[in-house]
């Protein structure tokens, strides 16, 4: 996976994972009343956003597993893994993205309802408790999948290339030289005249 694709994938996974971390942070802090708090007031939007994010992450995971499984079935061998990214690096990126998204989300909600913002240490504490476990699991899954999905796509492309016949090369053009009507008529007259005259006779030659 190229560097640009890696960054985009980690960014998307971090944004999706931040909603799961948000759920976990509130569950740890408020216990049984967390669901009620996250569905009223400034948090009324959150259930829909959380379900969409978790559903998108689950769909991406299932899709990646299907690609790896299909490549293994069609290729008839175990999918070799490419170079795996550093787990610590992926974890650090994911956790940073998720924590930043959590803090920004909490600040935006406080601004919308006009309530007092929580202190920075409070946001960092609860954000870390909720986001770090999710980031750790997501980093492990991303590291395993990123090293195999790319190889699986290559196997599928090879299989498709072997099944689909390559297109035939275009026929070579046959060059034809079209003579003009006048040139064709002249050549026929000259040939017929030569045939009528015939070769010179021996009598004519001896007469000289």
C-alpha positions, 0 to 999 in steps of 0.5 A, a space after each residue: 500500500 502506497 503512502 498516500 493510500 495508507 494515510 487516507 485509510 488510517 484517517 478514515 478508520 480513525 474518524 470512524 473509530 472515534 465514534 465507537 470510542 465516544 460510546 465507550 467513553 460515555 459508557 465508562 463515565 455514566 454507566 447505565 445512563 450513558 445511552 440516555 445522555 447520548 440521545 438527548 439535547 446536543 447529543 440527539 444526533 449521536 445515535 445515528 452517527 454512531 450506528 452509521 460509523 460502526 456499520 461502515 467500519 464493519 462493512 469495510 472489514 467484511 469486504 476486506 475479509 471477502 477479498 482475502 478469502 476469495 483470492 485464497 480460494 481462486 489462487 489455491 494457496 495462502 495469500 502471502 503478506 506484504 510488508 506490514 506497517 509498524 503497529 506502534 505507528 498505526 496506533 499512534 496515528 489512530 489514537 491521535 485522530 480519534 482523540 482530536 475528533 472526540 475533543 472537537 466533537 465535545 467542544 462543538 456540542 458545548 457551543 451548540 447548547 451554550 453550556 460550559 466546556 469541560 476542562 482540557 484535562 477532563 476531556 483528555 482523560 475521558 477521551 483517552 479512556 474511550 479512544 485508546 482501547 478502540 485505537 489498539 484494536 483498530 490498529 491491530 486489524 488494520 496492520 493485519 489486513 493492509 498486509 494481505 488485502 494488497 496481495 489478495 488484489 494482486 492474486 485476483 488480477 492475475 486470476 482474471 488475466 489468466 481467465 479472460 483471453 487477451 484481445 487479438 492484435 489488429 490485422 495488418 493493413 495490406 498495402 495496395 497500389 491503385 493504378 490510374 485508369 489511364 496508366 492501366 489502359 496504356 499498359 494493356 495497349 502496349 502489351 497487345 501491340 507487342 503480341 501482334 508484332 511477334 519476334 522478328 523473323 530470320 528472313 528479315 534478318 538475313 535480308 540485311 
